[in-house]
Structures are given as C-alpha cells and as structure tokens.
Amino acid sequence: MKLRPLTGTITAIATPFRNGAVAYDDLKRLVAFQIKGGINGLVPVGTTGESPTLSYDEHMEVVRFVIREARGRVPVIAGTGSNSTHEAIELTRLSHGAGADAMLVVAPYYNKPSQEGLFRHFAALAEETDKPIILYSIPGRCGIEISVGVVERLRSKYNHVRWIKEAGGSVDRVDQLKQALGSDITVLSGDDSLTLPFMAVGAEGVISVASNVYVREIVRMVKLALANNFAQAAKIHRRLYPAFKTLFIEPNPVPIKVALQRAGIIASAEVRSPLCEMSDANAKLLEKVLANLD
C-alpha cells in the first residue's frame, strides 16, 4: 500500500451542530475551506470533533462524509480512539473499510492502564489495519502518557505505527522521542502554540485546532519551518500567538467554534453537553483577539 505523507499542517476539524444534530452543510463548507486553504490533511472526530458525545452512528457517518467530501485530494485521518479496546477496534475496522487514509488513536482515558496495557491496546488496533496509525499522547485529558518505551516497542513490531501526535506540552519529550527513534518516528505537534518550538527539535508538522480558521497562515508557517526558514516562520507564529492561546481559554472546541461562526464558515457555535457556550467575559476577550488579527 502506497503511503500518503502525513506531515505538514493537518486540521483537527470541528463537528458543526445545529439544533442538536450534525450540520452536514456546515461540515461540507468547512472541508471545502480547508482544502482551498492548502491543508495537508484532515482529522474528523478527534477531540475537536467532539467524539466523546457523538453517537456511534454519528461518529462513523462524519468519517464517511469527510472522506466523500475530500475526494482523495488530501489524506483523511479518522479519529478511532476509545477507552474501550473493543470499541476502538470496531471504529478502526469500520474507518479502514470506509476509505480513511490513516487512524488517530488517543491513549485510553479514565481507565489509566499500565504501560503494558497501553502497548496491548495499541497492538490490538495495529492488528486490525495495515493503514498508518498515529498515536495520540495527551496526558492532560487522558491522565496517562504513552511512554517512549511503548512507542519503541510498537514501532519495532508494526511498520505502520510510526507517527505520534504529541500534546504533552514538552519540547523535551519531542527530543526524547527523536533521540530514541530518530527518523523512525514522525512527531506532530498537538499544541498550536508549541508547533514552532517542536519543529525546531525535529517535529514535522502539527495536527492543529487553530487551522480550522487560520488555515493559510498555519500552512505557510509550517512550510517555512520545514524548509528551515525559522526566522520567517516565527513572524507568523508571533502574529498568531494571541489566537493560539485564546482559542484554548475555555475547553476545546468551544472557542474555535465561536471563531468559525464569526468567520461565517459555520452557522452555529453550538456544542454538546457537558460542554457549554463561552462565558461573556471570555467571549469578549476572544472577540478582541480575533478582531486584532482581522
């Protein structure tokens, strides 16, 4: 199987809602906006896509819809993680069959398995598909980190497990992964504000939230960094840094949906409970930051 590059700027796209249901017309517009902006890949139903509150059927329909709308123009990386290995296997199997180019698999949350349990979880998923699996380490949401040792074990056994979305907030962690595995591991930043520092020590792109809105700018920044033009990339980083921080002033994806609605890309900033709308004070702060960037 010919692998498509899974580097550069990849957007973790929001799942638009209207009156409690997935707003597929808005999702279609969002996918088109991303592709027109030069995005290198799309991740439906990740954290930004509110996967925890999508039903099983909604989850798979969103994956299939994005694959259809992308029409092979960019890789589609389906979020197939779960804290249940059985459910993650089913989502991976179905997404493989639907034509996803790769899978993004978060560490099991709440259960807090041992590192051996983590290895077995990811190994079970790797046995279900020969398509790329991107590990997703985000200890702030999951309560556990995927250890470098587990990444090494998985990489040595499965050739299609050689990517990791790193969202632990540590540049040193990127160094550790690169020291252990070198070019055998592709690291993607999971934090917009840390994309440039991560790339300075070997990361090869970002799975971005901010690129839902600032797609052209972040694509440009990452391309410059990949070309070792960090001076020019830093100018874009500095300009967008207030947005990188303010878009996480409340739980993701609440602020990015407000920004998407403001930009006219989606009609509603609606999120599903237990998420809720932004506080008035934070909404005013976000509006000020976005207006300054206009």
C-alpha positions as CSV (number, residue, x, y, z in Angstrom):
1,M,0.0,0.0,0.0
2,K,1.4,3.4,-1.0
3,L,1.5,5.7,2.0
4,R,0.5,9.4,1.6
5,P,2.6,11.9,3.5
6,L,1.2,12.6,7.0
7,T,3.2,15.7,7.7
8,G,2.8,19.5,7.4
9,T,-0.4,21.1,8.6
10,I,-3.3,18.8,9.4
11,T,-6.6,20.2,10.8
12,A,-8.5,18.5,13.6
13,I,-11.8,19.7,12.2
14,A,-14.8,20.7,14.4
15,T,-18.1,18.9,14.0
16,P,-20.7,21.6,13.4
17,F,-24.1,21.1,15.1
18,R,-27.5,22.8,14.7
19,N,-30.4,22.1,16.9
20,G,-28.7,19.1,18.4
21,A,-27.9,17.4,15.1
22,V,-24.7,17.3,13.0
23,A,-24.9,20.1,10.5
24,Y,-23.6,18.4,7.4
25,D,-24.0,21.5,5.2
26,D,-21.7,23.4,7.5
27,L,-19.3,20.5,7.6
28,K,-19.2,20.4,3.8
29,R,-18.3,24.1,3.8
30,L,-15.6,23.6,6.4
31,V,-13.9,20.8,4.5
32,A,-14.0,22.9,1.3
33,F,-12.5,25.9,3.2
34,Q,-9.7,23.7,4.4
35,I,-8.8,22.2,1.1
36,K,-9.0,25.6,-0.6
37,G,-6.6,26.9,2.0
38,G,-4.0,24.2,1.1
39,I,-4.3,21.9,4.1
40,N,-2.2,18.7,4.1
41,G,-4.8,16.5,5.8
42,L,-8.0,16.4,7.8
43,V,-8.8,14.7,11.1
44,P,-12.6,14.2,11.6
45,V,-13.9,13.1,15.1
46,G,-10.9,13.9,17.2
47,T,-11.2,15.8,20.4
48,T,-12.0,19.0,18.4
49,G,-14.7,17.0,16.6
50,E,-16.4,16.2,20.0
51,S,-16.0,12.5,19.5
52,P,-16.9,11.7,23.2
53,T,-20.5,13.0,22.6
54,L,-21.1,11.7,19.1
55,S,-23.2,8.5,18.9
56,Y,-21.5,5.5,17.3
57,D,-23.6,6.0,14.1
58,E,-22.8,9.8,14.0
59,H,-19.1,9.1,14.5
60,M,-18.9,6.8,11.5
61,E,-21.2,9.0,9.3
62,V,-19.0,12.0,10.0
63,V,-15.9,10.0,9.0
64,R,-17.6,8.8,5.8
65,F,-18.9,12.2,5.0
66,V,-15.5,13.9,5.3
67,I,-13.9,11.1,3.1
68,R,-16.5,11.7,0.4
69,E,-16.1,15.5,0.6
70,A,-12.3,15.3,0.5
71,R,-12.5,13.2,-2.7
72,G,-8.9,11.9,-2.3
73,R,-7.5,15.4,-2.5
74,V,-5.9,15.2,1.0
75,P,-5.5,12.4,3.5
76,V,-8.3,11.8,5.9
77,I,-7.2,10.6,9.3
78,A,-10.1,9.2,11.2
79,G,-10.2,9.5,15.0
80,T,-10.8,6.0,16.2
81,G,-9.6,6.1,19.8
82,S,-11.6,5.0,22.8
83,N,-11.0,3.9,26.4
84,S,-12.5,0.6,25.3
85,T,-10.2,-1.5,23.2
86,H,-13.2,-3.3,21.7
87,E,-14.8,-0.1,20.6
88,A,-11.5,1.3,19.2
89,I,-11.0,-1.9,17.2
90,E,-14.5,-1.5,15.7
91,L,-14.1,2.1,14.9
92,T,-10.7,1.4,13.3
93,R,-12.1,-1.6,11.3
94,L,-15.0,0.5,10.0
95,S,-12.9,3.5,9.2
96,H,-10.4,1.3,7.3
97,G,-13.3,0.0,5.3
98,A,-14.8,3.4,4.7
99,G,-11.5,4.5,3.0
100,A,-9.8,6.5,5.7
101,D,-6.1,7.0,4.9
102,A,-5.0,6.7,8.5
103,M,-6.2,6.5,12.1
104,L,-5.6,8.8,15.0
105,V,-5.7,6.8,18.2
106,V,-5.7,8.5,21.6
107,A,-4.5,6.9,24.7
108,P,-7.3,5.3,26.7
109,Y,-8.8,7.9,29.0
110,Y,-10.2,7.3,32.5
111,N,-9.1,3.7,32.8
112,K,-5.5,4.7,33.4
113,P,-4.0,1.4,32.1
114,S,-0.3,0.4,32.8
115,Q,2.2,0.9,30.1
116,E,1.9,-2.8,29.3
117,G,-1.8,-2.4,29.0
118,L,-1.2,0.6,26.6
119,F,1.1,-1.5,24.5
120,R,-1.5,-4.3,24.2
121,H,-4.3,-1.8,23.4
122,F,-2.4,-0.2,20.5
123,A,-1.1,-3.6,19.3
124,A,-4.6,-4.9,19.1
125,L,-5.5,-1.9,16.9
126,A,-2.4,-2.3,14.7
127,E,-3.5,-5.9,14.0
128,E,-6.8,-4.6,12.5
129,T,-5.4,-2.5,9.8
130,D,-2.3,-2.0,7.7
131,K,-3.0,1.7,7.3
132,P,-1.0,4.3,9.3
133,I,-1.8,4.6,13.0
134,I,-1.0,7.9,14.6
135,L,-0.6,7.5,18.3
136,Y,-2.0,10.4,20.3
137,S,-0.5,11.2,23.7
138,I,-2.3,13.9,25.6
139,P,-1.9,13.2,29.4
140,G,-3.8,16.4,30.4
141,R,-7.0,14.8,29.0
142,C,-6.2,11.1,29.5
143,G,-4.4,11.0,32.7
144,I,-1.5,8.9,31.3
145,E,1.3,9.4,28.8
146,I,2.4,7.0,26.1
147,S,5.9,6.2,27.2
148,V,8.8,6.4,24.8
149,G,9.4,2.7,25.6
150,V,5.9,1.8,24.4
151,V,6.4,3.8,21.2
152,E,9.7,2.0,20.6
153,R,8.0,-1.4,21.1
154,L,5.2,-0.6,18.8
155,R,7.5,0.8,16.1
156,S,9.7,-2.2,16.2
157,K,6.8,-4.6,15.7
158,Y,4.5,-2.6,13.4
159,N,5.8,-0.7,10.4
160,H,2.6,1.3,10.1
161,V,2.9,2.7,13.7
162,R,5.5,5.4,13.2
163,W,3.6,8.7,13.9
164,I,2.7,10.3,17.2
165,K,0.7,13.4,17.9
166,E,2.4,14.9,20.9
167,A,0.3,17.1,23.2
168,G,2.0,16.9,26.5
169,G,3.4,20.4,26.3
170,S,7.1,19.4,26.5
171,V,9.7,20.2,23.9
172,D,12.0,17.8,25.9
173,R,9.5,15.0,25.2
174,V,10.0,15.5,21.4
175,D,13.7,15.3,21.9
176,Q,13.3,12.1,23.9
177,L,11.3,10.5,21.0
178,K,13.8,11.7,18.4
179,Q,16.8,10.5,20.5
180,A,15.2,7.1,20.8
181,L,13.9,6.6,17.3
182,G,15.3,9.3,15.0
183,S,13.8,9.2,11.6
184,D,11.8,6.1,12.5
185,I,9.2,8.3,14.3
186,T,7.3,11.3,12.9
187,V,6.3,13.7,15.6
188,L,3.3,16.0,15.0
189,S,2.6,18.8,17.5
190,G,-0.7,18.7,19.3
191,D,-0.4,22.2,20.6
192,D,-0.7,25.2,18.2
193,S,1.4,27.4,20.5
194,L,4.2,24.8,20.5
195,T,4.3,23.9,16.9
196,L,7.4,26.0,16.1
197,P,9.4,25.0,19.1
198,F,8.6,21.3,18.5
199,M,9.6,21.6,14.9
200,A,12.9,23.2,15.9
201,V,13.8,19.9,17.6
202,G,12.5,17.6,14.9
203,A,8.7,17.5,14.7
204,E,7.4,17.5,11.1
205,G,4.1,19.3,11.4
206,V,1.0,19.9,13.5
207,I,-2.4,18.5,14.0
208,S,-4.0,21.9,14.5
209,V,-7.1,23.4,16.1
210,A,-6.4,27.0,15.1
211,S,-6.1,26.0,11.4
212,N,-9.9,25.5,11.4
213,V,-9.9,29.3,10.9
214,Y,-6.3,30.3,10.1
215,V,-5.6,27.6,7.6
216,R,-3.5,29.5,5.0
217,E,-1.4,31.2,7.7
218,I,-0.5,28.0,9.6
219,V,0.1,26.0,6.4
220,R,2.6,28.8,5.4
221,M,4.3,28.8,8.9
222,V,4.8,25.1,8.9
223,K,6.1,25.0,5.3
224,L,8.7,27.7,6.2
225,A,9.7,25.7,9.3
226,L,10.1,22.5,7.2
227,A,12.3,24.5,4.9
228,N,14.4,25.6,7.9
229,N,13.3,29.2,7.5
230,F,12.5,29.6,11.1
231,A,13.0,33.4,11.0
232,Q,10.1,33.9,8.7
233,A,8.0,31.2,10.3
234,A,8.5,32.9,13.7
235,K,6.9,36.1,12.3
236,I,3.7,34.2,11.6
237,H,3.9,32.4,14.9
238,R,4.2,35.7,16.8
239,R,1.3,37.2,14.9
240,L,-1.0,34.3,15.6
241,Y,0.3,33.5,19.1
242,P,-2.5,35.5,20.9
243,A,-5.1,33.4,19.0
244,F,-3.2,30.2,19.8
245,K,-3.6,30.9,23.5
246,T,-7.0,32.5,23.5
247,L,-8.6,29.7,21.4
248,F,-7.9,27.5,24.5
249,I,-9.2,29.9,27.1
250,E,-12.1,27.5,27.6
251,P,-12.3,23.8,26.7
252,N,-11.7,22.9,23.1
253,P,-13.6,23.1,20.8
254,V,-15.8,25.8,22.4
255,P,-13.7,28.9,21.3
256,I,-12.8,27.6,17.9
257,K,-16.5,27.1,17.1
258,V,-17.1,30.7,18.1
259,A,-14.3,31.7,15.8
260,L,-15.7,29.6,12.9
261,Q,-19.1,31.1,13.3
262,R,-17.7,34.6,13.4
263,A,-15.8,33.8,10.2
264,G,-19.1,32.7,8.5
265,I,-17.8,29.1,7.9
266,I,-20.3,27.5,10.2
267,A,-23.8,28.9,11.1
268,S,-23.7,28.0,14.8
269,A,-21.2,27.7,17.6
270,E,-23.3,25.0,19.3
271,V,-21.5,22.4,21.3
272,R,-22.9,19.3,23.1
273,S,-23.2,19.0,26.9
274,P,-21.3,18.7,29.1
275,L,-19.6,21.5,27.1
276,C,-21.4,24.8,27.0
277,E,-21.2,28.3,25.5
278,M,-18.4,30.6,26.5
279,S,-18.7,33.0,29.4
280,D,-19.4,36.6,28.4
281,A,-16.1,37.7,29.7
282,N,-14.1,35.1,27.7
283,A,-16.2,35.7,24.6
284,K,-15.4,39.4,24.7
285,L,-11.7,38.6,25.1
286,L,-11.8,36.2,22.2
287,E,-13.6,38.7,20.0
288,K,-10.9,41.3,20.8
289,V,-8.1,38.9,19.8
290,L,-9.8,37.8,16.6
291,A,-10.6,41.5,15.7
292,N,-7.0,42.5,16.1
293,L,-6.0,39.7,13.7
294,D,-8.5,40.8,11.2
